[in-house]
Amino acid sequence: MSADAVTAAVPTAGRATPASLLAGPPSVITAGIDLLADALRAQAVTVTTVDFRPPVDDPAGTAAALATVLADPRREAANATAVGRMLAVRAHLVDVLPASEALGMRPGEFYHAGPPITWDRASGPLRGALIGAMLFEGLASTADEAEAKLAAGEGISFSPCHEHHTVGPMAGLVSPSMWMYKLQDSATGAVSYCSLNEGLGKVLRYGAYSDEVIERLRWMSAVLGPALQKAVRLMVAAGEPMDITALVGQMVQMGDEGHNRNRAGSAMFLRDISPWLIRAELPAKDTADVFAFIGGNEHFFLNLVMPCGKLMGDAAANVPGSTVVTALCRNGTDFGIRVSGTGDQWFTGPAGIPVGLFLAGCTQDDAHPDIGDSAITETVGIGGMSMATAPAIVRFVGGAVPDALAVTRRMYEITLAENPAFAIPILEFRGAPTGIDVTRVLRTGVLPQINTGMAGNVEGRGLHAEGMVTIPKV
């Protein structure tokens, strides 16, 4: 019987006429190993492959636990609530002030990036940053003295930035005398904080603590912080607080992904703050120095992108039954995540070593395990998750433009929403993949992609490279 006869023989009364399965060329979809797909392609058959992987079951019992979570009747509505709260955040810069005032920090208290850790397990860059912070705060006069006091622990405490509505890049060190940005969600009044960006090279956040590092920190506390405070408070008093969410959305459309590339964001920040710095009537030299410092630091805006992300992550937290990730962070030893439905609980695994392009004189052997709270950018859909929007940095972190497009498209497989505020032009202005769902990660085996800087593996050495890393299966 012919194909037409097969179709004609099917009764059609009361229902739509079915299409013939034999009327056109075959469409082949394959999953799993490539043996069948390769054989068909060798015969000039068009094949669509599906990157299917069985659910993760390492360690044993993971698949059973995943099945339990997937069966939770609260999950779908809880995830919709968490993601909705994340997307609704509108972050504004409302103040700049010392950490002692903003966070109530006292001498001897330090905050750091990543999940909790003790001195004996601290990485080289984190130890270097703690030593530098001790010197900066006047709690030690030499590096050896600082290290001895930190090891003894008397009168010293340190805890994760994330536990104080704060984030910090790389080592993420915050001490009482450091100046902080304060961001606020206009609808809920929630706040977040981040330190000011030091620039690149030998800086505290990469574990360096030489005299030039400490002197720069002192200038930032004496000049930069107070200057920004005056300008920002003038903006707020005039009813014109800087809309950080809007700037992040603009920078994403201008070739920045918000983690390793912040060139457009930093330029727009300087554009918007400049009139208010002039109105602050600072000494001429201070004004010139502040303009030169911000203008010469293409990563300056990173420290505003991060607390914007922190506000978004915190907004999605503590929704019972939700499997949305609210924090991704690293301390140079451990990688930590938080999930909405489990609140403040940390889940940790070993921090991975990034792969990328190194500065002159450095090699992969010098690389240190990943470190920093800056993966809050990926947590909310930008950074490595939106690599497609930043082709200019693809070769810098390792890879090619098609790789960047493929990475971002893959991230939609593990997220629950698209953020229209962070639209990606090359993908027809599709919203950034937002709301990482741990169940989708486990079901697909696709891990969130992170762009990152690389610190040296010994304290005091500073920036070594830029690269990419995925999270561990914690």
Secondary structure, DSSP 4 states (H G I P E B T S, - for coil): --HHHHHHHS--TTSPPPPPTTSS---EEEESSSHHHHHHHTTT--EEEE---PPP--STTHHHHHHHHHT-TTHHHHHHHHHHHHHH--EEEEEEEEHHHHS---TTEEEESSS---GGG--HHHHHHHHHHHHHTTS-SSHHHHHHHHHH-TT-EEEEGGGGTEE-STT--B-TTSEEEEEEETTT--EEEEEPP--SSS-GGGT--SHHHHHHHHHIIIIIHHHHHHHHHHHHHTT--EEHHHHHHHHHTTT--SSS--HHHHHHHHHHHHHHHHHTT--HHHHHHHHHHHHT-TTTTHHHHHHHHHHHHHHT---TT--BEEEEEEESSEEEEEEGGGTT--EEEEPPPPEEEE-TT--GGGB---EESTTHHHHTT-GGGGGGG-GGGHHHHSS-HHHHHHHHHHHGGGEEEEEEEEEEGGGTTEEEEEEEBHHHHHHH-PPPEEEEEEEBSSTT--EEEEEEEE----
